[in-house]
């Protein structure tokens, strides 16, 4: 049985190495043009760099993701951080209220980009 533990540890090590290399590459894709593309059209077909960033952000564990909470339909939205645990409510990340769902989506994108650049 000790060999199975070593393999699992090695798998985790390689996973961490892969994710570190992936984050290094994704940092090179962050440009003002990509951010502007997302601001204009957060949904739909995107360029390859933006698509890669969005796929990476959406693959992260729930505990590392953000969501949009509707305060008043079609009028007020807030960005929240998901807990990743059943029964634990999401937490407000700031006091900002966004007038549209699209603006809240872009705020989440910018927050994800900031975290990527800081990691």
N, C-alpha and C positions, 0 to 999 in steps of 0.2 A: 503493500500500500504506500510506502513512502515515495515510490517513483511517481505515483499519480499526483501527489502533492507537488513534486518538483515540476512536473509537466504543467500543472495548473499555474504555478508561479511563473514559469517560463512564458506561458501564454499571456499572462497578465503583463509581464515585462515587455513582450513584443507588441502587445496592444498599446501600451503607454508610449513606446518608441514610435509606433506608426502614427498615433494621434499627435505627438509632438511634431513630427515631420509634416503632417498634414496642416497643423496650425501655422507652422512656418510658411508653408506654401500659400495658404489662404490669406495670410497677412499681406502678401505681395499683390493680391487681387483687390485689396481695398483702395479705391481711388475716389476722388470727388465725382467723377463721371458715374461710377457704379452707385454711389449714394444718391445722386440726382436721378438716375434711372429708377431706383426704387421709390423715391419720393413721388415721381410722376405716375408710376404704375406699379404698386406693390403686388398686384395679382396679375396673372396671365403669363405670357411667354416673355422670357428674359434673355439677356446675353449670357454667354457661358460663365463669365466670372461671377455675375450676380446669382445665377442659378446654383453654382457650386457653393457659394456662401450660404444661400438659403437652405440648401440641402444639409449642410453641416449644422446650421443652427437648429433645424427641425429634427435632427437625429440625436441630439443631446438628451440625457435623462430628464425626466419631468422636473426633478428638483433643481435643475439648472435652466429652466425655461420661464418665459414670461407669457402672460395672457392678457386679454382685454376684458375688462369688466364694464358692462353697460350700466351706467348710472341712470340715464334717461334715454330711451330709444330714440335714435336719429339726432340726438342733441348733445349728450355728454358721455364720455368714456374715460376710463382710468386704466393705467397699466399696473398689473399686479404680478408678483412672483409666486409661482406654484410651489407648493411644499413637497410634492412628490409622494405624499403619504395620504392614504385614504382617511377621510374624516378630519383632516387638518386643513383649515381654510387658507386660501392664498393671502399674501401680505401685500399691502400697498408699498410701492417702491418710491413714490414721491407724492406730492399733493397736486400734481399737474392734472388738469381736466382738459381733455381733447374734444373739440367740437365735432369731429367726424371719426368714423371707424378707420378710415384710410390714414389719417394723421396719427392715430394711436398705433397702427401697424408700423408706420415709419419710425415712430419713437422706439418701438421694440427693436426694430432693425438697428437703429443707431446705438441703442444700449448693448445689443449683442456684438456689434462691431467694436465698440469701446472695450468690452470685456475680452474680445479676441486679441486686440492690440496690446492690452495690458498683461495678458497671460504669457 
